[in-house]
Amino acid sequence: MPAAARSISRRRGVLVTLGAGWVGYGALGILINPRQGTTELLSDITRWVPMTVLGWLWVAAGAVGIVAGLVVSCPRIQAAGYAALAALAGLWAAAFTIAIPGAPTAAGSACIWVSIAVAVVWVAGMDDPLPAHMRKGRSTWT
């Protein structure tokens, strides 16, 4: 296994993976081809912030997540990456939840976005595993 592949922990891998997803969602799902239903259900947000700005926010948050996942020795940058990812998922969760009374179909999207936002926060609170040279050897029970 190459050294670069070994140096990315699962926790940082989540940052890179979700960051790439946020970039793709912002670019493809919001900037290039926003779905009509999504645009309508986000009307509480788009009153103040245009969809193009929201799309670029998703791209920027994804880029922050990717960079934070690739930086090895600075946990504070990882915290910024997780905050960027969770903030937009939380914004979407809030917008879809607010839209439920007027459009019950928003409930499914609200459930997914709440779950994603909470999962990102949970992973952010996990510890990276210790480097191999700092781990204790496995003992076997006899």
N, CA, C and O atoms as a GROMACS GRO file, in nm:
protein
  568
    1MET      N    1   0.085  -0.118   0.000
    1MET     CA    2   0.000   0.000   0.000
    1MET      C    3   0.089   0.124   0.000
    1MET      O    4   0.183   0.132   0.079
    2PRO      N    5   0.062   0.222  -0.088
    2PRO     CA    6   0.144   0.342  -0.092
    2PRO      C    7   0.134   0.420   0.039
    2PRO      O    8   0.034   0.412   0.111
    3ALA      N    9   0.241   0.495   0.069
    3ALA     CA   10   0.245   0.572   0.194
    3ALA      C   11   0.132   0.674   0.202
    3ALA      O   12   0.078   0.697   0.310
    4ALA      N   13   0.096   0.735   0.091
    4ALA     CA   14  -0.012   0.835   0.092
    4ALA      C   15  -0.145   0.772   0.132
    4ALA      O   16  -0.223   0.833   0.204
    5ALA      N   17  -0.171   0.653   0.085
    5ALA     CA   18  -0.297   0.586   0.118
    5ALA      C   19  -0.302   0.549   0.266
    5ALA      O   20  -0.409   0.553   0.327
    6ARG      N   21  -0.188   0.512   0.324
    6ARG     CA   22  -0.184   0.476   0.465
    6ARG      C   23  -0.201   0.597   0.555
    6ARG      O   24  -0.248   0.584   0.667
    7SER      N   25  -0.163   0.715   0.507
    7SER     CA   26  -0.164   0.833   0.594
    7SER      C   27  -0.302   0.895   0.610
    7SER      O   28  -0.320   0.980   0.697
    8ILE      N   29  -0.400   0.856   0.531
    8ILE     CA   30  -0.534   0.912   0.543
    8ILE      C   31  -0.617   0.820   0.634
    8ILE      O   32  -0.646   0.706   0.599
    9SER      N   33  -0.653   0.873   0.749
    9SER     CA   34  -0.735   0.796   0.842
    9SER      C   35  -0.878   0.790   0.790
    9SER      O   36  -0.915   0.864   0.699
   10ARG      N   37  -0.957   0.704   0.848
   10ARG     CA   38  -1.097   0.696   0.807
   10ARG      C   39  -1.171   0.826   0.835
   10ARG      O   40  -1.255   0.869   0.756
   11ARG      N   41  -1.139   0.887   0.947
   11ARG     CA   42  -1.205   1.013   0.984
   11ARG      C   43  -1.173   1.122   0.882
   11ARG      O   44  -1.262   1.198   0.842
   12ARG      N   45  -1.047   1.130   0.842
   12ARG     CA   46  -1.011   1.228   0.740
   12ARG      C   47  -1.063   1.186   0.602
   12ARG      O   48  -1.092   1.271   0.518
   13GLY      N   49  -1.074   1.056   0.581
   13GLY     CA   50  -1.132   1.006   0.456
   13GLY      C   51  -1.278   1.048   0.442
   13GLY      O   52  -1.325   1.076   0.331
   14VAL      N   53  -1.350   1.053   0.555
   14VAL     CA   54  -1.488   1.102   0.553
   14VAL      C   55  -1.491   1.248   0.508
   14VAL      O   56  -1.578   1.287   0.429
   15LEU      N   57  -1.397   1.328   0.556
   15LEU     CA   58  -1.390   1.468   0.512
   15LEU      C   59  -1.371   1.479   0.362
   15LEU      O   60  -1.440   1.556   0.295
   16VAL      N   61  -1.278   1.403   0.309
   16VAL     CA   62  -1.249   1.409   0.165
   16VAL      C   63  -1.369   1.359   0.084
   16VAL      O   64  -1.407   1.421  -0.015
   17THR      N   65  -1.428   1.248   0.128
   17THR     CA   66  -1.541   1.190   0.054
   17THR      C   67  -1.663   1.283   0.055
   17THR      O   68  -1.720   1.311  -0.049
   18LEU      N   69  -1.701   1.330   0.175
   18LEU     CA   70  -1.816   1.421   0.182
   18LEU      C   71  -1.785   1.554   0.114
   18LEU      O   72  -1.873   1.613   0.051
   19GLY      N   73  -1.661   1.600   0.126
   19GLY     CA   74  -1.623   1.724   0.058
   19GLY      C   75  -1.643   1.712  -0.093
   19GLY      O   76  -1.694   1.804  -0.158
   20ALA      N   77  -1.601   1.599  -0.149
   20ALA     CA   78  -1.620   1.578  -0.293
   20ALA      C   79  -1.769   1.571  -0.327
   20ALA      O   80  -1.812   1.622  -0.430
   21GLY      N   81  -1.847   1.509  -0.239
   21GLY     CA   82  -1.992   1.505  -0.261
   21GLY      C   83  -2.054   1.643  -0.256
   21GLY      O   84  -2.142   1.674  -0.336
   22TRP      N   85  -2.010   1.726  -0.163
   22TRP     CA   86  -2.063   1.863  -0.152
   22TRP      C   87  -2.026   1.943  -0.276
   22TRP      O   88  -2.108   2.019  -0.327
   23VAL      N   89  -1.902   1.929  -0.326
   23VAL     CA   90  -1.862   1.999  -0.448
   23VAL      C   91  -1.951   1.956  -0.564
   23VAL      O   92  -2.000   2.039  -0.640
   24GLY      N   93  -1.971   1.826  -0.578
   24GLY     CA   94  -2.055   1.776  -0.687
   24GLY      C   95  -2.199   1.821  -0.674
   24GLY      O   96  -2.261   1.860  -0.773
   25TYR      N   97  -2.253   1.815  -0.553
   25TYR     CA   98  -2.392   1.858  -0.532
   25TYR      C   99  -2.407   2.007  -0.562
   25TYR      O  100  -2.504   2.048  -0.627
   26GLY      N  101  -2.313   2.087  -0.515
   26GLY     CA  102  -2.320   2.231  -0.540
   26GLY      C  103  -2.308   2.264  -0.688
   26GLY      O  104  -2.384   2.346  -0.740
   27ALA      N  105  -2.212   2.200  -0.755
   27ALA     CA  106  -2.189   2.231  -0.896
   27ALA      C  107  -2.297   2.172  -0.985
   27ALA      O  108  -2.357   2.243  -1.066
   28LEU      N  109  -2.323   2.042  -0.970
   28LEU     CA  110  -2.415   1.975  -1.060
   28LEU      C  111  -2.561   1.986  -1.018
   28LEU      O  112  -2.649   2.003  -1.102
   29GLY      N  113  -2.587   1.978  -0.888
   29GLY     CA  114  -2.724   1.974  -0.840
   29GLY      C  115  -2.785   2.110  -0.812
   29GLY      O  116  -2.907   2.122  -0.804
   30ILE      N  117  -2.703   2.211  -0.798
   30ILE     CA  118  -2.757   2.343  -0.768
   30ILE      C  119  -2.722   2.445  -0.877
   30ILE      O  120  -2.810   2.514  -0.927
   31LEU      N  121  -2.595   2.454  -0.913
   31LEU     CA  122  -2.555   2.555  -1.012
   31LEU      C  123  -2.597   2.519  -1.154
   31LEU      O  124  -2.654   2.602  -1.225
   32ILE      N  125  -2.569   2.397  -1.196
   32ILE     CA  126  -2.595   2.359  -1.336
   32ILE      C  127  -2.739   2.316  -1.359
   32ILE      O  128  -2.801   2.357  -1.457
   33ASN      N  129  -2.792   2.232  -1.270
   33ASN     CA  130  -2.924   2.175  -1.295
   33ASN      C  131  -3.005   2.161  -1.165
   33ASN      O  132  -3.026   2.050  -1.118
   34PRO      N  133  -3.050   2.274  -1.108
   34PRO     CA  134  -3.128   2.262  -0.984
   34PRO      C  135  -3.265   2.199  -1.012
   34PRO      O  136  -3.331   2.233  -1.110
   35ARG      N  137  -3.306   2.108  -0.925
   35ARG     CA  138  -3.437   2.046  -0.942
   35ARG      C  139  -3.545   2.145  -0.901
   35ARG      O  140  -3.527   2.221  -0.806
   36GLN      N  141  -3.655   2.145  -0.973
   36GLN     CA  142  -3.762   2.239  -0.946
   36GLN      C  143  -3.820   2.220  -0.805
   36GLN      O  144  -3.845   2.318  -0.735
   37GLY      N  145  -3.840   2.096  -0.764
   37GLY     CA  146  -3.896   2.069  -0.633
   37GLY      C  147  -3.804   2.118  -0.521
   37GLY      O  148  -3.850   2.175  -0.422
   38THR      N  149  -3.676   2.096  -0.539
   38THR     CA  150  -3.580   2.142  -0.438
   38THR      C  151  -3.583   2.295  -0.431
   38THR      O  152  -3.583   2.352  -0.322
   39THR      N  153  -3.584   2.360  -0.545
   39THR     CA  154  -3.586   2.506  -0.548
   39THR      C  155  -3.711   2.560  -0.479
   39THR      O  156  -3.704   2.657  -0.405
   40GLU      N  157  -3.824   2.497  -0.504
   40GLU     CA  158  -3.950   2.543  -0.442
   40GLU      C  159  -3.948   2.520  -0.290
   40GLU      O  160  -3.992   2.607  -0.214
   41LEU      N  161  -3.899   2.405  -0.248
   41LEU     CA  162  -3.898   2.374  -0.105
   41LEU      C  163  -3.796   2.457  -0.027
   41LEU      O  164  -3.806   2.469   0.095
   42LEU      N  165  -3.700   2.514  -0.096
   42LEU     CA  166  -3.600   2.598  -0.031
   42LEU      C  167  -3.636   2.746  -0.037
   42LEU      O  168  -3.550   2.832  -0.017
   43SER      N  169  -3.762   2.775  -0.066
   43SER     CA  170  -3.802   2.915  -0.083
   43SER      C  171  -3.779   3.000   0.042
   43SER      O  172  -3.760   3.121   0.031
   44ASP      N  173  -3.781   2.939   0.160
   44ASP     CA  174  -3.754   3.015   0.282
   44ASP      C  175  -3.611   3.065   0.286
   44ASP      O  176  -3.583   3.167   0.349
   45ILE      N  177  -3.522   2.995   0.220
   45ILE     CA  178  -3.382   3.040   0.213
   45ILE      C  179  -3.362   3.132   0.094
   45ILE      O  180  -3.296   3.235   0.104
   46THR      N  181  -3.419   3.094  -0.021
   46THR     CA  182  -3.392   3.169  -0.144
   46THR      C  183  -3.459   3.306  -0.147
   46THR      O  184  -3.436   3.384  -0.239
   47ARG      N  185  -3.540   3.336  -0.048
   47ARG     CA  186  -3.589   3.474  -0.036
   47ARG      C  187  -3.474   3.570  -0.010
   47ARG      O  188  -3.475   3.684  -0.056
   48TRP      N  189  -3.376   3.521   0.064
   48TRP     CA  190  -3.263   3.607   0.102
   48TRP      C  191  -3.134   3.574   0.028
   48TRP      O  192  -3.051   3.662   0.007
   49VAL      N  193  -3.117   3.449  -0.011
   49VAL     CA  194  -2.993   3.407  -0.076
   49VAL      C  195  -3.028   3.336  -0.206
   49VAL      O  196  -3.099   3.235  -0.205
   50PRO      N  197  -2.978   3.386  -0.320
   50PRO     CA  198  -3.008   3.321  -0.448
   50PRO      C  199  -2.948   3.180  -0.457
   50PRO      O  200  -2.849   3.150  -0.390
   51MET      N  201  -3.008   3.097  -0.538
   51MET     CA  202  -2.960   2.959  -0.554
   51MET      C  203  -2.817   2.954  -0.605
   51MET      O  204  -2.741   2.865  -0.567
   52THR      N  205  -2.777   3.048  -0.691
   52THR     CA  206  -2.639   3.046  -0.739
   52THR      C  207  -2.540   3.067  -0.624
   52THR      O  208  -2.435   3.002  -0.620
   53VAL      N  209  -2.573   3.155  -0.531
   53VAL     CA  210  -2.487   3.177  -0.415
   53VAL      C  211  -2.484   3.051  -0.329
   53VAL      O  212  -2.378   3.011  -0.281
   54LEU      N  213  -2.599   2.988  -0.310
   54LEU     CA  214  -2.604   2.864  -0.233
   54LEU      C  215  -2.520   2.755  -0.301
   54LEU      O  216  -2.450   2.679  -0.234
   55GLY      N  217  -2.529   2.747  -0.431
   55GLY     CA  218  -2.448   2.648  -0.504
   55GLY      C  219  -2.300   2.669  -0.482
   55GLY      O  220  -2.226   2.573  -0.458
   56TRP      N  221  -2.255   2.795  -0.489
   56TRP     CA  222  -2.114   2.824  -0.465
   56TRP      C  223  -2.076   2.799  -0.320
   56TRP      O  224  -1.962   2.762  -0.292
   57LEU      N  225  -2.170   2.819  -0.226
   57LEU     CA  226  -2.142   2.787  -0.086
   57LEU      C  227  -2.117   2.637  -0.069
   57LEU      O  228  -2.027   2.597   0.004
   58TRP      N  229  -2.197   2.555  -0.138
   58TRP     CA  230  -2.177   2.410  -0.132
   58TRP      C  231  -2.041   2.372  -0.191
   58TRP      O  232  -1.970   2.289  -0.135
   59VAL      N  233  -2.006   2.433  -0.302
   59VAL     CA  234  -1.875   2.404  -0.364
   59VAL      C  235  -1.762   2.446  -0.270
   59VAL      O  236  -1.666   2.371  -0.251
   60ALA      N  237  -1.774   2.565  -0.211
   60ALA     CA  238  -1.669   2.614  -0.120
   60ALA      C  239  -1.659   2.526   0.005
   60ALA      O  240  -1.549   2.492   0.048
   61ALA      N  241  -1.773   2.487   0.063
   61ALA     CA  242  -1.771   2.402   0.182
   61ALA      C  243  -1.709   2.267   0.148
   61ALA      O  244  -1.634   2.211   0.228
   62GLY      N  245  -1.741   2.214   0.032
   62GLY     CA  246  -1.680   2.088  -0.010
   62GLY      C  247  -1.530   2.100  -0.028
   62GLY      O  248  -1.456   2.010   0.011
   63ALA      N  249  -1.486   2.210  -0.085
   63ALA     CA  250  -1.342   2.232  -0.102
   63ALA      C  251  -1.273   2.243   0.034
   63ALA      O  252  -1.163   2.191   0.052
   64VAL      N  253  -1.336   2.311   0.129
   64VAL     CA  254  -1.281   2.320   0.264
   64VAL      C  255  -1.271   2.180   0.325
   64VAL      O  256  -1.171   2.147   0.388
   65GLY      N  257  -1.374   2.098   0.306
   65GLY     CA  258  -1.372   1.962   0.358
   65GLY      C  259  -1.260   1.879   0.298
   65GLY      O  260  -1.192   1.806   0.368
   66ILE      N  261  -1.241   1.890   0.168
   66ILE     CA  262  -1.135   1.815   0.100
   66ILE      C  263  -0.998   1.857   0.151
   66ILE      O  264  -0.916   1.773   0.187
   67VAL      N  265  -0.974   1.988   0.155
   67VAL     CA  266  -0.844   2.038   0.203
   67VAL      C  267  -0.822   1.996   0.347
   67VAL      O  268  -0.712   1.954   0.383
   68ALA      N  269  -0.925   2.008   0.431
   68ALA     CA  270  -0.912   1.970   0.572
   68ALA      C  271  -0.881   1.822   0.587
   68ALA      O  272  -0.810   1.783   0.679
   69GLY      N  273  -0.935   1.741   0.499
   69GLY     CA  274  -0.907   1.598   0.506
   69GLY      C  275  -0.769   1.561   0.460
   69GLY      O  276  -0.715   1.459   0.501
   70LEU      N  277  -0.710   1.643   0.375
   70LEU     CA  278  -0.577   1.613   0.323
   70LEU      C  279  -0.465   1.668   0.411
   70LEU      O  280  -0.351   1.623   0.400
   71VAL      N  281  -0.496   1.763   0.497
   71VAL     CA  282  -0.395   1.818   0.588
   71VAL      C  283  -0.378   1.720   0.703
   71VAL      O  284  -0.474   1.688   0.774
   72VAL      N  285  -0.256   1.672   0.723
   72VAL     CA  286  -0.232   1.564   0.817
   72VAL      C  287  -0.216   1.612   0.960
   72VAL      O  288  -0.270   1.551   1.052
   73SER      N  289  -0.144   1.718   0.981
   73SER     CA  290  -0.098   1.748   1.116
   73SER      C  291  -0.171   1.862   1.186
   73SER      O  292  -0.118   1.918   1.282
   74CYS      N  293  -0.291   1.898   1.141
   74CYS     CA  294  -0.360   2.010   1.204
   74CYS      C  295  -0.507   1.977   1.229
   74CYS      O  296  -0.591   1.993   1.140
   75PRO      N  297  -0.539   1.930   1.350
   75PRO     CA  298  -0.678   1.895   1.381
   75PRO      C  299  -0.772   2.014   1.374
   75PRO      O  300  -0.892   1.996   1.351
   76ARG      N  301  -0.723   2.135   1.395
   76ARG     CA  302  -0.811   2.252   1.388
   76ARG      C  303  -0.864   2.272   1.247
   76ARG      O  304  -0.978   2.315   1.230
   77ILE      N  305  -0.785   2.242   1.148
   77ILE     CA  306  -0.833   2.252   1.010
   77ILE      C  307  -0.940   2.146   0.985
   77ILE      O  308  -1.037   2.172   0.914
   78GLN      N  309  -0.923   2.028   1.044
   78GLN     CA  310  -1.026   1.924   1.031
   78GLN      C  311  -1.157   1.972   1.093
   78GLN      O  312  -1.264   1.947   1.038
   79ALA      N  313  -1.148   2.040   1.206
   79ALA     CA  314  -1.269   2.093   1.270
   79ALA      C  315  -1.340   2.192   1.178
   79ALA      O  316  -1.463   2.191   1.169
   80ALA      N  317  -1.264   2.276   1.111
   80ALA     CA  318  -1.324   2.371   1.016
   80ALA      C  319  -1.392   2.297   0.901
   80ALA      O  320  -1.499   2.338   0.856
   81GLY      N  321  -1.330   2.190   0.854
   81GLY     CA  322  -1.391   2.111   0.747
   81GLY      C  323  -1.522   2.048   0.789
   81GLY      O  324  -1.620   2.054   0.716
   82TYR      N  325  -1.524   1.989   0.907
   82TYR     CA  326  -1.648   1.930   0.957
   82TYR      C  327  -1.755   2.036   0.981
   82TYR      O  328  -1.873   2.012   0.955
   83ALA      N  329  -1.714   2.152   1.031
   83ALA     CA  330  -1.812   2.260   1.054
   83ALA      C  331  -1.873   2.306   0.922
   83ALA      O  332  -1.993   2.329   0.914
   84ALA      N  333  -1.790   2.320   0.819
   84ALA     CA  334  -1.842   2.362   0.688
   84ALA      C  335  -1.940   2.261   0.631
   84ALA      O  336  -2.045   2.297   0.578
   85LEU      N  337  -1.906   2.133   0.644
   85LEU     CA  338  -1.994   2.028   0.591
   85LEU      C  339  -2.125   2.020   0.669
   85LEU      O  340  -2.233   2.008   0.610
   86ALA      N  341  -2.116   2.026   0.801
   86ALA     CA  342  -2.236   2.014   0.884
   86ALA      C  343  -2.326   2.137   0.872
   86ALA      O  344  -2.448   2.124   0.878
   87ALA      N  345  -2.268   2.254   0.854
   87ALA     CA  346  -2.348   2.377   0.847
   87ALA      C  347  -2.445   2.374   0.730
   87ALA      O  348  -2.562   2.407   0.745
   88LEU      N  349  -2.396   2.335   0.613
   88LEU     CA  350  -2.486   2.334   0.497
   88LEU      C  351  -2.587   2.221   0.503
   88LEU      O  352  -2.702   2.239   0.462
   89ALA      N  353  -2.546   2.105   0.553
   89ALA     CA  354  -2.644   1.998   0.571
   89ALA      C  355  -2.750   2.040   0.672
   89ALA      O  356  -2.868   2.010   0.654
   90GLY      N  357  -2.709   2.110   0.776
   90GLY     CA  358  -2.804   2.160   0.876
   90GLY      C  359  -2.896   2.266   0.818
   90GLY      O  360  -3.015   2.270   0.851
   91LEU      N  361  -2.843   2.352   0.733
   91LEU     CA  362  -2.926   2.454   0.667
   91LEU      C  363  -3.032   2.388   0.581
   91LEU      O  364  -3.149   2.428   0.583
   92TRP      N  365  -2.992   2.288   0.504
   92TRP     CA  366  -3.088   2.216   0.420
   92TRP      C  367  -3.190   2.144   0.507
   92TRP      O  368  -3.309   2.142   0.475
   93ALA      N  369  -3.146   2.084   0.617
   93ALA     CA  370  -3.237   2.015   0.708
   93ALA      C  371  -3.341   2.112   0.764
   93ALA      O  372  -3.460   2.080   0.768
   94ALA      N  373  -3.297   2.229   0.804
   94ALA     CA  374  -3.389   2.329   0.860
   94ALA      C  375  -3.488   2.376   0.753
   94ALA      O  376  -3.607   2.388   0.780
   95ALA      N  377  -3.438   2.403   0.633
   95ALA     CA  378  -3.525   2.453   0.527
   95ALA      C  379  -3.632   2.351   0.490
   95ALA      O  380  -3.749   2.387   0.473
   96PHE      N  381  -3.594   2.225   0.477
   96PHE     CA  382  -3.692   2.123   0.441
   96PHE      C  383  -3.789   2.097   0.556
   96PHE      O  384  -3.907   2.070   0.532
   97THR      N  385  -3.742   2.105   0.680
   97THR     CA  386  -3.831   2.087   0.795
   97THR      C  387  -3.934   2.199   0.801
   97THR      O  388  -4.051   2.174   0.827
   98ILE      N  389  -3.892   2.322   0.776
   98ILE     CA  390  -3.983   2.436   0.776
   98ILE      C  391  -4.085   2.423   0.663
   98ILE      O  392  -4.198   2.469   0.678
   99ALA      N  393  -4.047   2.361   0.552
   99ALA     CA  394  -4.136   2.349   0.437
   99ALA      C  395  -4.241   2.239   0.451
   99ALA      O  396  -4.334   2.234   0.370
  100ILE      N  397  -4.229   2.152   0.551
  100ILE     CA  398  -4.320   2.037   0.564
  100ILE      C  399  -4.468   2.077   0.573
  100ILE      O  400  -4.549   2.013   0.505
  101PRO      N  401  -4.508   2.178   0.652
  101PRO     CA  402  -4.652   2.209   0.658
  101PRO      C  403  -4.713   2.244   0.522
  101PRO      O  404  -4.828   2.210   0.496
  102GLY      N  405  -4.638   2.312   0.438
  102GLY     CA  406  -4.690   2.349   0.306
  102GLY      C  407  -4.670   2.243   0.200
  102GLY      O  408  -4.742   2.241   0.100
  103ALA      N  409  -4.574   2.155   0.221
  103ALA     CA  410  -4.544   2.050   0.123
  103ALA      C  411  -4.499   1.926   0.198
  103ALA      O  412  -4.380   1.910   0.226
  104PRO      N  413  -4.592   1.837   0.231
  104PRO     CA  414  -4.557   1.718   0.310
  104PRO      C  415  -4.448   1.632   0.247
  104PRO      O  416  -4.382   1.555   0.317
  105THR      N  417  -4.427   1.643   0.116
  105THR     CA  418  -4.321   1.564   0.052
  105THR      C  419  -4.182   1.607   0.098
  105THR      O  420  -4.085   1.535   0.076
  106ALA      N  421  -4.171   1.723   0.162
  106ALA     CA  422  -4.041   1.770   0.211
  106ALA      C  423  -3.993   1.687   0.330
  106ALA      O  424  -3.876   1.694   0.367
  107ALA      N  425  -4.082   1.610   0.392
  107ALA     CA  426  -4.046   1.533   0.511
  107ALA      C  427  -3.934   1.433   0.483
  107ALA      O  428  -3.845   1.416   0.566
  108GLY      N  429  -3.938   1.368   0.369
  108GLY     CA  430  -3.832   1.271   0.336
  108GLY      C  431  -3.697   1.338   0.324
  108GLY      O  432  -3.597   1.289   0.376
  109SER      N  433  -3.694   1.452   0.255
  109SER     CA  434  -3.568   1.525   0.242
  109SER      C  435  -3.521   1.578   0.377
  109SER      O  436  -3.401   1.577   0.406
  110ALA      N  437  -3.614   1.623   0.459
  110ALA     CA  438  -3.578   1.673   0.592
  110ALA      C  439  -3.513   1.562   0.674
  110ALA      O  440  -3.413   1.584   0.742
  111CYS      N  441  -3.570   1.441   0.669
  111CYS     CA  442  -3.514   1.329   0.745
  111CYS      C  443  -3.371   1.298   0.701
  111CYS      O  444  -3.282   1.279   0.784
  112ILE      N  445  -3.350   1.293   0.572
  112ILE     CA  446  -3.216   1.263   0.520
  112ILE      C  447  -3.116   1.370   0.561
  112ILE      O  448  -3.008   1.338   0.609
  113TRP      N  449  -3.151   1.498   0.542
  113TRP     CA  450  -3.056   1.605   0.572
  113TRP      C  451  -3.028   1.617   0.721
  113TRP      O  452  -2.916   1.648   0.760
  114VAL      N  453  -3.128   1.593   0.806
  114VAL     CA  454  -3.103   1.592   0.950
  114VAL      C  455  -3.006   1.479   0.983
  114VAL      O  456  -2.912   1.498   1.060
  115SER      N  457  -3.029   1.362   0.926
  115SER     CA  458  -2.942   1.247   0.952
  115SER      C  459  -2.799   1.275   0.907
  115SER      O  460  -2.704   1.242   0.978
  116ILE      N  461  -2.783   1.334   0.791
  116ILE     CA  462  -2.648   1.364   0.741
  116ILE      C  463  -2.580   1.465   0.831
  116ILE      O  464  -2.463   1.448   0.865
  117ALA      N  465  -2.651   1.571   0.868
  117ALA     CA  466  -2.590   1.673   0.954
  117ALA      C  467  -2.547   1.614   1.088
  117ALA      O  468  -2.438   1.643   1.137
  118VAL      N  469  -2.633   1.531   1.148
  118VAL     CA  470  -2.598   1.470   1.277
  118VAL      C  471  -2.482   1.372   1.261
  118VAL      O  472  -2.394   1.368   1.346
  119ALA      N  473  -2.480   1.295   1.154
  119ALA     CA  474  -2.370   1.201   1.131
  119ALA      C  475  -2.238   1.274   1.115
  119ALA      O  476  -2.136   1.229   1.167
  120VAL      N  477  -2.238   1.385   1.044
  120VAL     CA  478  -2.115   1.463   1.027
  120VAL      C  479  -2.066   1.513   1.163
  120VAL      O  480  -1.946   1.508   1.190
  121VAL      N  481  -2.157   1.560   1.247
  121VAL     CA  482  -2.118   1.608   1.380
  121VAL      C  483  -2.063   1.492   1.463
  121VAL      O  484  -1.964   1.510   1.535
  122TRP      N  485  -2.123   1.375   1.455
  122TRP     CA  486  -2.073   1.260   1.532
  122TRP      C  487  -1.933   1.220   1.487
  122TRP      O  488  -1.846   1.196   1.570
  123VAL      N  489  -1.912   1.212   1.356
  123VAL     CA  490  -1.780   1.175   1.306
  123VAL      C  491  -1.677   1.281   1.345
  123VAL      O  492  -1.563   1.248   1.375
  124ALA      N  493  -1.717   1.407   1.345
  124ALA     CA  494  -1.626   1.514   1.384
  124ALA      C  495  -1.576   1.496   1.526
  124ALA      O  496  -1.464   1.535   1.558
  125GLY      N  497  -1.657   1.437   1.612
  125GLY     CA  498  -1.619   1.418   1.751
  125GLY      C  499  -1.537   1.293   1.778
  125GLY      O  500  -1.490   1.272   1.890
  126MET      N  501  -1.520   1.210   1.677
  126MET     CA  502  -1.441   1.088   1.695
  126MET      C  503  -1.291   1.120   1.693
  126MET      O  504  -1.249   1.219   1.633
  127ASP      N  505  -1.214   1.036   1.757
  127ASP     CA  506  -1.070   1.051   1.756
  127ASP      C  507  -1.010   0.976   1.639
  127ASP      O  508  -1.058   0.869   1.600
  128ASP      N  509  -0.905   1.034   1.582
  128ASP     CA  510  -0.827   0.960   1.483
  128ASP      C  511  -0.753   0.849   1.556
  128ASP      O  512  -0.712   0.869   1.671
  129PRO      N  513  -0.734   0.734   1.494
  129PRO     CA  514  -0.655   0.631   1.560
  129PRO      C  515  -0.510   0.676   1.574
  129PRO      O  516  -0.460   0.756   1.494
  130LEU      N  517  -0.443   0.625   1.674
  130LEU     CA  518  -0.302   0.657   1.694
  130LEU      C  519  -0.220   0.601   1.578
  130LEU      O  520  -0.259   0.501   1.518
  131PRO      N  521  -0.108   0.665   1.547
  131PRO     CA  522  -0.018   0.607   1.446
  131PRO      C  523   0.030   0.470   1.491
  131PRO      O  524   0.034   0.441   1.611
  132ALA      N  525   0.066   0.386   1.398
  132ALA     CA  526   0.104   0.248   1.427
  132ALA      C  527   0.216   0.238   1.530
  132ALA      O  528   0.215   0.149   1.614
  133HIS      N  529   0.312   0.328   1.523
  133HIS     CA  530   0.426   0.318   1.615
  133HIS      C  531   0.388   0.355   1.759
  133HIS      O  532   0.467   0.332   1.850
  134MET      N  533   0.269   0.412   1.781
  134MET     CA  534   0.227   0.452   1.916
  134MET      C  535   0.124   0.356   1.976
  134MET      O  536   0.085   0.371   2.092
  135ARG      N  537   0.079   0.259   1.897
  135ARG     CA  538  -0.022   0.165   1.946
  135ARG      C  539   0.043   0.055   2.028
  135ARG      O  540   0.156   0.014   2.002
  136LYS      N  541  -0.030   0.008   2.127
  136LYS     CA  542   0.017  -0.107   2.204
  136LYS      C  543  -0.002  -0.232   2.120
  136LYS      O  544  -0.092  -0.240   2.037
  137GLY      N  545   0.084  -0.328   2.143
  137GLY     CA  546   0.072  -0.456   2.072
  137GLY      C  547  -0.053  -0.529   2.118
  137GLY      O  548  -0.095  -0.514   2.232
  138ARG      N  549  -0.110  -0.604   2.031
  138ARG     CA  550  -0.229  -0.683   2.067
  138ARG      C  551  -0.188  -0.799   2.155
  138ARG      O  552  -0.094  -0.872   2.125
  139SER      N  553  -0.260  -0.813   2.261
  139SER     CA  554  -0.234  -0.930   2.347
  139SER      C  555  -0.346  -1.030   2.322
  139SER      O  556  -0.461  -0.995   2.295
  140THR      N  557  -0.309  -1.155   2.333
  140THR     CA  558  -0.409  -1.260   2.312
  140THR      C  559  -0.445  -1.319   2.448
  140THR      O  560  -0.360  -1.335   2.535
  141TRP      N  561  -0.570  -1.352   2.463
  141TRP     CA  562  -0.618  -1.414   2.584
  141TRP      C  563  -0.596  -1.563   2.576
  141TRP      O  564  -0.619  -1.625   2.472
  142THR      N  565  -0.551  -1.618   2.683
  142THR     CA  566  -0.529  -1.764   2.682
  142THR      C  567  -0.627  -1.834   2.771
  142THR      O  568  -0.623  -1.957   2.782
   0.00000   0.00000   0.00000
